[in-house]
Amino acid sequence: MFDALEARVNQAAMKKLANALAVIGDAVDVPVIFDAEYKVGAVGVVGMGASAPQLVIADADVPADFLDMQITVNGVDWVVADRHPDFTKIAGLSTVILEKR
């Protein structure tokens, strides 16, 4: 019973909160919640990443070989560095860490 409720809440959240569309393999216009655009920071004369770009995606939209896959979010190319699923049984969500290569 709780699993079904959680699935409905996750689906509603993705419909309402998605702020970007991703292209993942053959799947086009996958709704995602994109956060923390990559920016170059500075520590003295050394440049470094100042944020961890990430997105939240429905587990149903995640391909099996997702790590190191190139995806496009709002026209910008990224590589999947890591995935943190929430491990729910039905319609779970994953946080995906992105990087540029």
N, C-alpha and C positions, 0 to 999 in steps of 0.2 A: 504494500500500500504506500509506504513512504517513498519507495523507488519511483513509482508512477507519478507521485506528486512532485518529486525532485526533477524528474524528466520534463514535466510540464513547465515548471518554474525556469529551468535552464533554457528551454526552447523559447519561452516568452522573453527572457532576458536577452538572448541573442537577437531576437527580432527588434526589440526596443533599444538596446544599447549599442548595437554594432555601429561603428563609426568609420569603417573602412571595408573595402572589398579586396579579397586576395585571389590570385591565380596560383593554383597549386597543381602541378602536373597538367592533366587534362581538364581539371575542374576550374571553371571560370566563375568569377563573382561569388566567392564563398564569403559570407558575412563574418567579420571578425571584429574584436575590440582591440584597436591598436593604441599603444601607449609608449611614451618615452622615446621620441625620435632621437636617433644618434646625433650627438654633437661632439665636436672636438674641443676638449678643454686644454688648459695649459698649466703645467707645473714648472715654473721657471721657463727654460727654453725648450722643455720636452712636451710634446703634445700627447694627449691620451684621451680615450673615450670618457665622456663625462656622464653617460647614462647607459642603462641597459635596455635597448629597445626590445619590446616584447608585445605579444598579442595573446588574446584569449580566443580559443576556437572550440567549436563543438567536436567532441571525440569522433563522431560519425563522419566528419570531414577530414580526418587525419589519415593519410595513407600509411601503410605498414612500414615503408622505408623512408620515414619522414626526416630523420637526422641527416644533416649535410645536404638536404634538398634545397635547391634554389626556389624561392617563391617571390612573387611580386605583390606588393601591397600598395594600393593607390599609385601604381605606375613606377614604384621604386623597387629595385631588386635587392633581395636579402638572402642569407643562407641560414637555415635552421641550425642553431648551435646546441640547443637542449630543449627537452619537453618535460613538463611536470603535469601528468594527468591527475585528476582529483580522485580517480579510482572508484567512481560510482558505477553501478552496473548498467544503468540505462541512461542514455543521453547525457553523459558527463561532459565536463569541460576540461580543457588543458591550457595551461600557461606555456607559451612557447617563447624561448629566448632567441633573439635574432642577432646576426652580426653581418658586417659587410666584409667581403673578401676581394 
